[in-house]
């Protein structure tokens, strides 16, 4: 099975920081506090963190694709 991929809509992200607070193994912050990906392809053991980040983003700026 191919790994799932994370995407961040940089236009929609306003920097609440929930992604890197809830899924620090997958996300980091840039100099403005906006989320950036540590990994585009989600390792199997981090799938739950990826889903948590997607469901907790207030702007719905994060998507998880097969």
C-alpha positions as CSV (number, residue, x, y, z in Angstrom):
1,X,0.0,0.0,0.0
2,X,1.3,3.5,-0.9
3,X,1.9,5.9,1.9
4,X,-0.6,8.7,2.5
5,X,0.4,12.2,1.7
6,X,-0.1,15.4,3.7
7,X,-0.7,18.8,2.1
8,X,-1.0,22.3,3.6
9,X,-2.9,25.0,1.9
10,X,-0.5,27.9,2.7
11,X,-3.1,30.4,1.6
12,X,-5.6,29.1,4.1
13,X,-3.2,28.6,7.1
14,X,-3.3,31.5,9.6
15,X,-0.9,30.0,12.1
16,X,-3.0,28.7,15.0
17,X,-0.3,26.0,15.5
18,X,-2.5,23.1,16.3
19,X,-0.9,20.9,13.6
20,X,2.6,21.2,15.1
21,X,1.3,21.1,18.7
22,X,-0.8,17.9,18.1
23,X,1.5,16.2,15.5
24,X,5.0,17.4,16.2
25,X,6.5,14.4,14.3
26,X,4.8,15.6,11.1
27,X,4.7,19.4,11.3
28,X,6.9,22.3,12.3
29,X,6.4,26.0,12.3
30,X,8.0,28.6,10.0
31,X,9.2,31.9,11.2
32,X,5.7,33.3,11.2
33,X,4.1,30.4,13.1
34,X,2.5,28.8,10.1
35,X,2.6,25.1,9.8
36,X,5.2,23.4,7.5
37,X,5.6,19.7,6.8
38,X,8.4,17.7,8.2
39,X,7.2,14.7,6.1
40,X,5.0,14.8,3.0
41,X,4.6,11.1,3.0
42,X,3.2,9.9,6.3
43,X,5.0,6.9,7.9
44,X,2.6,4.2,9.0
45,X,3.3,4.8,12.7
46,X,2.3,8.5,12.3
47,X,-1.1,8.0,10.6
48,X,-3.0,8.7,13.8
49,X,-1.1,12.0,14.3
50,X,-1.9,13.0,10.7
51,X,-5.6,12.4,11.1
52,X,-5.6,14.4,14.4
53,X,-3.9,17.3,12.7
54,X,-6.4,17.3,9.8
55,X,-9.4,17.1,12.1
56,X,-8.2,19.9,14.4
57,X,-7.1,22.5,11.8
58,X,-9.6,25.5,12.2
59,X,-9.1,26.6,8.6
60,X,-9.2,23.1,7.1
61,X,-5.9,23.9,5.5
62,X,-4.5,20.4,6.0
63,X,-5.5,17.5,3.8
64,X,-4.5,13.8,3.8
65,X,-4.5,12.1,0.4
66,X,-4.1,8.4,-0.4
